[in-house]
Each structure stands twice: as structure tokens, then as C-alpha cells.
């Protein structure tokens, strides 16, 4: 497994002059060009942030790249992966994910459906990124209530901001043995005079990935592989910019197409028909067989068109010295296909605009004020839709301020946000079935527009102890408006294998089963009170970063196991479900969103030690504990579900001349603090190794690399994954590739 190279970050600090120390420098430490957090409009560095921040860039990012964002970032301390197989995986930050973690592309929301379900991919691509910024802890001030748990900002060059005197770029290719994955990516930047341009693209194609034989289902037709885990994705971006002395203007267009399998959804009727299909295979040619296989598979087809723009006004006279305006329009569509037919289509038409200005210093305070608007028209259409189409609008005002007084850097901020959800109530009506005798209870379900006011504040300080160390403290009170799916969900959620009921409903029991009725209770904002304390040290040969956090969340929204199943729901008898979908798995447990207080606390620690000019060692550890204030079940269990286990990792780096080698291991402890409906996850250790060779060909820098992952072929299951028992991590794999920078 690849870990974030903290020393790469430190060497960049040296190059920027923030610290002037002498220490051995290795090739894999020289790629990060900037430590400025682009997600912060004030432009502070990592060491100047009261909030814990990690920047993954340069060769550290190259070595960590995976097909999904969650797997790319899972080596960053405090960050884990939801791991819905290799096809869909989102970051978990300090135990929080989904609608609590914002995924950004150059500072604006990706506006995909990855916050709605774990089987939905994030639409950002790491292979064409220049750096990825991870803000651990609440970051609601700039990015809204959906960032109550943290922010992941993927940065690339699609919006040119600097003049280009020549042509430069990168081409990379790799092959992964575990899934027969072939990946090719590239980007190019250039320009003339005030005009600059950027273009990038990638393609990724893989088969079902291999897993250890002992992790396979004995009844499976493909022992040693995970069915429905193939990927066929491609995308590209073009951007242009005009860079003046005081005004910059940039515009970009990006297209993404992704077709990927959905593991864990092979249905019984497919297994029953398998023997007949095998008998017929001998009578069909290879093309017909491939067509049959495609029809039988369960997969998703995603496409997205995204437009972004940026206008910067600088060197302004008056109360404001800079003004920046960012805009994005996203047209997203995601269809889930089974047996050749579309079951559900998710779509989202989103608009986002952020306008902010940096004011002139006032009594030593520097900062920004801004307005932020988002609009989302989200729809889920089809027989397997579990949430209604919803229009969501959000408007916010925010302010961030900083002041340096001696060794103290003070940071203050506030945000006021208004959010409104407008659901399509026809989703809850039986009229669409043309049934004159529709259940009256269903007709009574009608949600008025749900609106929320959220106020967030933060106060932090960075205290420079001496030229080598600093101490940072940050307090944030952040509010999050519940998402539409957390309020209005009412149906079978195929990816999680549950019948999902939103917090806007109650369950009424009777002798024959139960029915869902609209709740008279209002759904409240989540309110997080988060404390962060960080110590950072950079010596001549040792760098270290330790953070501890305590997060007390009022009105925490979580899914509670009701002990009921979908067969007992009036109007959803098993016969009806089988007639509509022909799925035995449709009889599923019922989970309902409920609110109560919760506490999450833990730590992250990193250490990088240069033992000599050629050898260094880096290590990390992280831990998150999450508990509800009251038991969520009769057995007294207070554990929050799907919380990652503690991790310990160590990696040795050896370098001489044009060679660089790595050997590392990461241990995942067993997770025995699990919710009532979960099971314990055994601990495991993943061993990895890598070798890089650097050379120059025709004035271009060339890196040839070979990586080995899970070298001991260990069965490893991710506790935070909905598919823990179905989709273990890949078995032993070898990745061969090359990168050319010109």
C-alpha cells in the first residue's frame, strides 16, 4: 500500500523559503511545486493552517493513484475508503463520509451522485490532477454544510492561471496484473502571449479483479475473481485562459464516460439459468457469448458534462484588493442496468457560483468576504428508485479573517447558509400505477418544502514555538442541513441491500406488519462542535505531525436497523416485488434514518526520519472512535456503524543515483467496536514494494516503475464497506508503468 510522503511536503517548504534547513533530499521529495492550499482563498500554506491539512502531489500522488478517489487517498492519515469494490470508492475522513464530506474539483462541488449511494463513483480523476488537498475536520465556512466532516479538493490545470512560454506536459501508462487493467493518461499545457491552454485525457479498461481463492464463494462460477468488478472509463478536458496583468479569465469543458460493474448483485434467477446458458454456449460463436454476458451483468453507465469558469480581478484600489468569481455547470447522468434493461436513472443538473473578495488590511486583519450559491435538480427515475426527485437551492454568506501578532497567527470565520429542498411528492403516490383503489395512506404523504438555516463559526490559532516547531488549535461549530435522501428516502436501495426510510417518516406497527407514515417530527440540523490540536515539527533530519480531535455532534443522522423487513410492509408484499423486479433479494431489512447525539474522537500521527543520505523511513498511525449517546438497539449497542479500524504503517525508502526503492507494510487492526447488525472484521497486514528508475530521453524526464501490492496475497476485508463480506481487497498484484514529463 502506498502512503503519503510527508517529507515531500517538507522539502517543498524548504524550496519556498518558509523554513531554511539542510537535510538530505531524495527524488521522490522534489515533485511538489507548491504547498499553498488552493482551497483556502487567503492562500496559506499547510504549516500556517489551524485546521489539519494534507496535500498529496507530485510523485506521492503518482504512486498512490488508483481507479477511484477513495483508494487513491486511503493512505493519507485520517482518511479511509468506503470501498464498493474497485469500481466505486469515496473518502472517509475521521469516520465521516457521504453527505458530510465535500468532493471538489478546483474548489467547486463535483455535483455527482456519489454522496447519495456508495455504488456511485466520484467524477474526479486523479491521473490528471496536479495535487489533491484533504482538509480533515469541519470546513463548512467556504464550502457549505456538506463539508461538516471535511473536504477533498482535486486540483488540475483546466483553468489556466499562468502564462506559458513553451509546451509542457506528461504522459503516463500502466498495467495492473490483478485486473488486467490498462491505463493511459496525458496532459499538455501551452500558450503564447496572454493566451494559455490546457488539455488532458485518460482511458482505463479492466476485467474483473482477482481475489485470494479462500475469499471466493465456493458456489461461484469464477473462483478467484470478483464478478461484476470491471471498469471501462474515459474522459477528457480542454481549457483556455487569458492572463492579463490585472485580470485573468479562464473557461473549461470536461467530458466523462464510465461503465462499471456493480459487485454483489448477482441474483438467484441468474444462477438458476446459468446451466441452461452453459449448454447453449457451445452453439454460439464468441460474439454471441459476449453479448449474452453483457446482458446478464449488473452494471452502471455514467456520463457527465462539466463546464467551469474563473475570473480574477487583482491589484484593485479601494476597500477590496482582489475579487474572484468561480462558476460551474454540471450535467450528470447515471443509469443502473440489469439484464440489459435500465432499472434506475439518476441525473443531476447543478449550478454553482462563488464570488469572494479580499479586503484591504483593517487593524492588522486580512481576510475575505463572499457569497455562495448552489442549485441542484436531482432526479431518480425507474422502478428501483428509492428517493424522490428533489430541487435543492442554497445561498450563503461567509467571512474569513486572519491576523499575525508576534508568534501567534489568529484565524476566525463565519458562514450563514439557507437551504431549501423541494421534493416531487408524486413519488409517494400510487397514481403512477393507475390503481383506482390506491392505498389512502400513501396519498396522505405530502412534504412541504423543507428549509434549513445553518450557522457555522470557527476560531483557531497557530503558535510558532521556534524555527522548527509549531502548535495549532482550532475550534469549529458547524451546522449541516440534512440531505434530501436522508429525509425523503422510501424504497429499496439496491447497492446497500436495504429498504431505506428517511427521517421524514415514522413506522406504525400492527398485527399484520407495518406501514410508513409521514412523521410529525421535524428533521433538525446536525450541529458539530469540533476541537483540533496539532503539533508540527521540522528538524534537519526528522519531520513530525501529530493531531488529536474531539467531535461532539448533536442530532447526528444515522441509519437504524428496525428489525423489520420489506415483506412486512403493507402494499409491498413479496409477490408484488417479485412481479415487478423478479429479485429474491427484494425481501430486505428495513433501515430508518434517526437522529441522536454522537461523539467521535481520535488522532493522526506521521513521522519521517532521514537515517542517511540514501535511506529514510516514514511511518503513520490513525484511529477514530465513534459512539452514540444512547443505545440504538435493545442490546445496548452504542457503536456508530462502519467506522474504520486503527491503522499502523511503515515504509522504508532507499535511493542512489537513478534508482529509488520502497518496502512498506500497513497493519489494520481488527474492528470489534461494531453496530448491532454488523460483524467483527479481522485485522490484516498489507505488504507492498516499489522500484523506480529515472532517466532522460530526448530532453524529457522518464520514470519507469514497478509496484507490488498485497505481496502476501492476504484476504483483507474493509470494515467501512457495504460489501465487506462480498468484495475483499484485491489479491497479489504487480503494476508496471512509465511516466514521461516534457
ZISUL-V438015 format. One line per field, one symbol per residue. phi: phi as a letter, one per 40 degrees, with the letter a starting at -180 (. if undefined). Layout:
phi=???
This chain:
phi=.cbcccccccccdcccgcbbbbacbbdcbbcccabccccbccgccdcbbcccbbbbafcccdcccbcbccccccccdgbbbcfcgccaabcbbfgbafccbcbbbfgbdcfcbcccacccccbbbccbccabbbcchdbcccbgccbcbibbbcbbbcbdbbcbcacaiabbaabbccbfcbbbaaaabaiagccbbaaaaaaabacdccbddccccccccbcgbccgbcbbbaaabbababbbcbbbbaaabbbbbabacbcgbccccccccccccccccccbcccccccccccccbabbbaabbbbaabbbbfcchcbcabbbbbabbbbaabbbbfgbccabcbabbbaabbabcccdbfgcbabbababbabbbbbbhcbcbaccacbbababaabbaacbgcbbcbbaaabbbbbbbccccdcccdccfbccdcccccccaccdcbabbbbbaaaabbccacbaabbbabbbbbbcdcccccbdaiccdccgbccbcccbbbbcacciabcbcccccccccbbbbbbbbbbbbbcbbbaabbbaabbbcgccacbccgbbccccdgbcdccccccbfbccccbcbbbcbbacabbaiabababbccacbbabbaaaaabbbbccbccaccgcbcccfccccbbbaabbbaafbbbbbaaabbbccbbbbcdccbcbccabbbbaaabbbabbfgbcbbbbbbbbfccfccbbcccccbdcbbccdcdabbbaabbbb
